[in-house]
Amino acid sequence: MAFGVQEITLAIIIGTLAAIVYSLRILVLMERRIARIEMHIERVVDKLVKEEIKIERSMRRRR
């Protein structure tokens, strides 16, 4: 069964579209993962800032 130029071109276009859709799916998953990492970093920074404020207040009281 020989394929013509039209069938080969159509197969290439469909393959390219499938690759683009798959890449977009991976990008969305990575973006969600990065967003979760950023949320965790923000929580850690907030805790550190609160601790730093406590330390500064205790240092002021000692003076």
C-alpha positions as CSV (number, residue, x, y, z in Angstrom):
1,M,0.0,0.0,0.0
2,A,1.8,3.1,-1.2
3,F,1.1,6.5,0.3
4,G,0.8,9.6,-1.8
5,V,2.2,13.0,-1.1
6,Q,-1.2,14.1,0.4
7,E,-1.3,11.2,2.8
8,I,2.3,11.8,3.9
9,T,1.7,15.5,4.3
10,L,-1.4,14.9,6.4
11,A,0.4,12.4,8.6
12,I,3.2,14.9,9.2
13,I,0.7,17.7,10.1
14,I,-1.2,15.4,12.4
15,G,2.0,14.2,14.1
16,T,3.2,17.8,14.5
17,L,-0.2,18.8,16.1
18,A,-0.1,15.9,18.4
19,A,3.5,16.8,19.5
20,I,2.3,20.4,20.2
21,V,-0.6,19.3,22.3
22,Y,1.6,16.9,24.3
23,S,4.1,19.7,24.9
24,L,1.4,22.1,26.1
25,R,0.2,19.4,28.5
26,I,3.7,19.0,29.9
27,L,4.1,22.8,30.2
28,V,0.8,23.1,32.1
29,L,1.8,20.3,34.5
30,M,5.2,21.9,35.1
31,E,3.6,25.3,35.7
32,R,1.4,23.8,38.4
33,R,4.3,22.1,40.0
34,I,6.3,25.4,40.0
35,A,3.3,27.2,41.5
36,R,3.2,24.8,44.4
37,I,6.9,25.2,44.9
38,E,6.5,29.0,45.0
39,M,3.7,28.6,47.6
40,H,5.9,26.5,49.8
41,I,8.8,29.0,49.5
42,E,6.4,31.8,50.5
43,R,5.3,30.0,53.6
44,V,8.9,29.4,54.6
45,V,9.8,33.0,54.0
46,D,6.7,34.2,56.0
47,K,7.8,32.0,58.9
48,L,11.3,33.3,58.8
49,V,10.1,36.9,58.7
50,K,7.9,36.3,61.8
51,E,10.8,34.7,63.6
52,E,13.1,37.6,62.6
53,I,10.5,40.1,64.0
54,K,10.3,38.2,67.3
55,I,14.1,38.2,67.6
56,E,14.3,42.0,66.8
57,R,11.6,42.7,69.4
58,S,13.4,40.6,72.1
59,M,16.7,42.4,71.3
60,R,15.0,45.8,71.7
61,R,13.6,44.8,75.1
62,R,17.0,43.8,76.4
63,R,18.4,47.3,75.7
